[in-house]
Structure formats: structure tokens, C-alpha cells
Amino acid sequence: MKHLAVALSVALAVSALAETASAQTYPNRPIRMVVPYAPGGGVSVYAQLIGNKLNEILKQPVVIENRPGVGGNIGSEAVAKSPPDGYTVLIHTAALASAGPLYKSLPFNPLKDFAPVTNVVATQLILAGSLKSTASTLPELIAQAKANPGKLNYASSGRGSTLHLFAELLKVSAGVDIVHIPYRGDAPMITAVIAGEVQMAFLPQATGQGAVQDGRMRGLAITGTKRSPQLPNTPTLLEAGVKGFEVGTWTGIWMPAGTPPEIVSTFQQAVAKALADPAVAERFRSFGAEPVGNTPAEFAEFFKADVERYARIIEQAKIPKLD
């Protein structure tokens, strides 16, 4: 037994030394950044901006990989089940915070199977309307929906996405019945609004504001407590008479649970440095996204609180559990 105890102690010491050495040399090969949505969406834009700068800071390629499907769950599962070595990271929206309360079952636990790294950006959502709709303001759209229950449609980037949840909350807040049409990402969703396939959609400001600015869609309202400098003529939902949308959304980065804290910290510091770069920060702010870059501990606390917040939203909106 004595020899076994000594052997076990030696094995643990060797393992700890190997882990420390790995953390000290991290990174020494390409890092895979998984985007759980289709290319062309807001998260892809963020990933490309950060990834390009991280290439310089970490001296290793950061390869963007799109793994869309099931409201971001396919890409999330891929990261959760990856080796916890810092070479696979997830960049995802607040939809990861809502996944637990929203789905009947998940192949991962959002709070237990990921190591929070940092909150990348905080941003607002645009409630956009189709030019082919006769409603030019949100009150007009709500009036039409009330007069024609179940006949108007809204788009989202997928069932269970943040955009889906915000639209369902709008239905409850405004007392309307509007049919959900899910798409596989921001790009096809925006195309559907422009084409008039749907009357409205919540859109990330990063991908939606251009089409509003150039007149291809109407900016009916925006989340948050004040108007966006990029869309000064678009009122907040509160100004339009709808309460409950004073909080916007966000995008964060995670690694698989069990990733050494030293590696998590190294990557977080690199992301914070990238976000602090004036050119990168200005690019984010140009489409209404405010860089954050907080510590892993701060982001973990924030993430847990948002899981609880979305659970309340889902209960309030009476959104049924998804398969």
C-alpha cells in the first residue's frame, strides 16, 4: 500500500508538472474558434474581428469554424466534448444562457460543461420591419397583429436563439399572436425580411443596421434604454410603448470545462488586449457593439445570473420546452 501511495503521488506530481508546462507553452499550435451559427451572421463577424487580432497577439492561427444548427447547440456540444486543452473555444451569444431552461434535454450542461473565458461585447437588437408591410411603426404593426391574430410572421435565426426568445417576449408584452418562422442564421433571416416573406424580426445590430441605414428594412425599434448613435431615428421599444426590453444581449467565449485556469487566463488576456486595440474597438462600436473583455470570474458570475434571467423570461413568456 505504501508503494502504491508513493506511485500515485508521483503520478499526480508528474501530471501537475505536465499541465503547468503545457500552460506555460500555450499556445503552440492553431486554435479552433467554433461559431455555432451559419457564416455571415453577427457572431461570425465578431469571431473574424477578434480572430484576426488574436493571430498577431498569440502568434498562432485562430481558425474560425461554423457549426450551425439547433439554436447553436450543435456547435456548443462539439466544444463541450472537445479536449480541455485550450485549442477549441466557443464564441456564442446569450442563447447559451437560455439553452438550459428552454430545451427538454441537452447533450451538455451550459453551467457545468464549459469554462467561461470572457464576455466579448454587449450589444442591442434591432426590431426590423419589412418595407412590404404597410405598418411603418411598431404601434402600427402591433395593431395589425391584434386585428389579424396568427396571420403575421416573424423570423429568427433558429428555434431557441436569443432572437426567437425576444420575439416571443414581445408577443407576450404586446398581447399579439405572430407566427415564428425559423431560419438557419442571420443572413437568410435578413433576406426573408427584405423580401417580405416575414413582417418583422429581431436582428443583431452588427448584421441588421446596414440594411436599415440604406433603406432596405425599417427600423421599428431597438432594445436598450437609449437610441443607438448609428440609428438615431429608430426609437427604443420603451419609446414605442413596449416595456421589458431595456436589456440588450451579448456574445461571450468559453472553453471546455476542465481547461487549466492558466490557459483560460492566457486566452482571456489576449482577447481583452484585442478588444482594447483602438481599431478593433472602433470597428465593434461602428455597428453598436461595446467591447467588454472581463475576467473569467466576472464572466462566470454574469453568465450564471443571465441563465437565471432567461429562465424567468421563458416562464413569463410561457415558451414551451423545445425537443
N, C-alpha and C positions, 0 to 999 in steps of 0.2 A: 504493500500500500504506500509505503514511504517513497519507493522508486516511482510509483505511478503519480504521486502528488508532485514530485520533482519534475517528472517528464511533462506533466500538464502545465506546471508553472513556466517551464522553459518554452513550451509551445505557445503559451499565451504571450510571453515576452517577445518571442520571435514575430508573432502575428502583429503585436503592437508596434514593433520596430519597423516591420514592413509597411504597415499602414502610415506611420509617420514619414517614412522615406517616400512613399507614394504621394503623400500630400505635399511634401517639400519639392518634388519634381513636377507637380501638376501645373499646367497640362503639358504633356509631351507628345500628344497626337491630336488629330482633329476631334472637335466636339460636335455632336449632333443636336441641333435645336429643333424639337418637334412642334409644329404648328398643327393643332387638331382641327383645322378648317381648310377649305379649298383655297388655292392660290388666288391672290388678288384682293383679299379681304383686309380689314384693318389690322388683324393680328399679324398677317404676313408682312404688311408694311412696317409694323413695329419691329418684327424679327429681323427684317433686312437692314433697317437702320441701325439697330443695336449690333447685329452680327458683323456688319462691315467695320464698325469701330472696334469690336472685340478682336477681330483678326489682327489689328495693329497692337492692341494692348496686351493680349495673351500670346502673341507670336505663334498662333496656331489657327488653322482654318476653322471657322464656325459654319457648319453646313446646315442650311435650312431644309427641313423635310416636312412636307404637308401630308398629314394623315387624317383626312376628314371623315366624318360620319358620326351618327347618333349624338348630335349636340356636343361634339368634342370628346365623347367617351372613348372612341377607338384609339385616338392618339394618346389620351390620358392613360389608358390601360397599357399601351406599349411602353410608356415611360415608367409607370409604376412597377412593371415586371422586368425592367432593364437592370443590369448590374449597377449597384450603388457606388460607382467609381468616379462620378463627375463628368463622364463623357457622353451622357444623354441627359438633356434638360427639356423641360416642358415650358412653353410660353402659352398661356391660356388666359381667358377672361374670367370675370366673376361667375361664369357658368359653372366653373368647378366648385364654387361655393354652394351653388343651388342643386348640384347633382344628387347629393345625398338625400335631401328632403323630397326631391322630385321623382326619382326613379324607384320602382318597386324593388329592384335589386341591381347591384353594380358589381363588376368584376374587380373592383378596387374600393378602398375606403379613402375619401378625399382628405380626411384628417390624419389617418394613420399610415397611409402608404406613400406619402410624399414628405420631403423636407423642404419647407418654404425657404426660398432664397431671397427674393426681394419683390416689392411692388414696383413695376416699371413706370407706369403712368396712370394718372387719374384723368378721366375724360367725361364729356357729356354725350348724350344721344340726341339725334335729331328725329323728330316725328315728321316724316316726309309724306307729301301727298302727290298723287298723280295729276298731271295737267289735264288729263282726260276726264277727271272727275269735275263735276260742277261745283263742288264745295271748295272754296278758296281759303277758308279759315277753319280752325279746329272746331269752334262752336257750330259752324255750318255742317261740318262732317258729322258731328255728334247728333245734330238734329236730323240729318238724313238717315243715320243709323237707327235712331229711335223710330222714325217713320217707316223704316223698311227692315225690321229685325231679321237677321240671318241672310241678308242679300248683299251686304258689302263684305269685302275680303281684305285681309291684311297679310303681308308677307313677313317671314322671319328667315334667319339663316339656318334654321333647323329646330326640330322639337327639342325643348329643354334648354335652348340657348337663352342668353340674357335678353335678347331682343324679343323672343317669344314671351318671356315672363313679364317684361314691361308692358307689352301689348295686352296681355291678359289682365294685368293690374289696371290698365286704362279702361278695359271693358267693365270691370267692377266699379271703379271710381266714377265713371261716366254713366253707368247703368245702361250699356248697349250690348247688342249681340252682333258681333262681327266674326266672320269665319276665318280660321287660321289656314294659310297656305304655306307650308314649309318648303324652303329651297336649300340647296347644298352649298351654302356660303353667301358672302356679301354680294359678290359680283352678279350672280344670277338673280338674286333678290332685288338689287337695284335696277337691273334690266327689266324686271317684271313691273316695278313701279313706273318706270319711264314709259313702258309700252302700254300701261293701263290695264294689265292683267289683274292687278290689285289696286285698291283705292289708297292704301297707306302702308307704312312700315316704320318701325323704329330702326334707325341706322347709326352705326358708329360715325362720329363726326369726321374721323380721318378719311373714310371712304365715301361719305354721303355729302359733305359740304360742297364739293366741286360741282356736282350736278344741281345743287340748289343755287349756287352762285351764278352758274351760267344759264339758269332758267329752264333746265330740263325736268326739274321737280319743284314742287312748292315746299318751302319750309313752314310747316304748320305750327310747330312748337319745338322747344328744346328743353331737356332736363336741366336741373340745377337751379340755383337761387338767383342767377342773373344772366342776362343775354351774353352770347358769345361775341367777342370783338370781330370775329370772322363772319358772323351772321347777325349784324346789328338789327336787321328788320324782322328777325324771327323771334317771336315772344316766348317766354318760358311757359311751361304748362300751367303754372300758377297764375300767370297773367291771363292765360286763355280760359281760366275758370276751373282748372282741374288740380286738386291737391294730391299730395303723396309722391311727387316726383322731384323733390328738392335735392335728392341724392343722385349722382350720376353713376358711372361704372368705372372699371379699372381693368388693367392687364398685369399679370404677375408672372414670375418664373419659379419653378420648382425643380427639385432633383428627386430621385427615388429615395424613400426612407432608408436610413442606414448609411447614407453617404457621409464620410468623415466630416466633422464640423469644420476642420481646417480647409477642406476643399470647397465646401459650401461658402465659407467666408471669402476665400480667394476669388471665387466666381462673382459673389455679390459685390466685392470691392471693384472688380473690373467693370461690372455693369454700372455701378454708381459713377465710376470715372468716365465711362462712355456717355452717360446721361448728363454729366456736368460739362462735357465739351460744348462750347458755345454754338458751334454749327449744328450739332446734333440736337441740342436743347431747342434751338430756334426752329429747326425743322419740325420737331414734335409740336411746338406751340403754334406753328403756322396752320395746323389743322386741329387746334383746340385740345391738344393733349398736354397735360402738365407733367413733366418728369418728376419721379419720386425717388427711387433708389434707396429705400430704407433698409435697415439691418434685418438679418434673418429672424431675430427675436421679435422685432417690431412687426414684421410682416406676418409672422405666425400668429401673433395676438390679433392683428387686424383681420386675418383670414378666418380665424375661429369666430370672431364677432360677426363677420358677414355671413358665415354659414347659418348662424342663428337668425340673422336678419332675413335672409331669403326663406328660411323655414316659416317665419311669420308671414311674409308676403304670399307664399304658396298657400298657406292656410287661409289668409284673408281673402285671396282671390278664388279660393275653392278650386284650385287647379288639380285635376285628377292625377294620380300617380301614373307615370309612363312605364311601359314594358321595357 
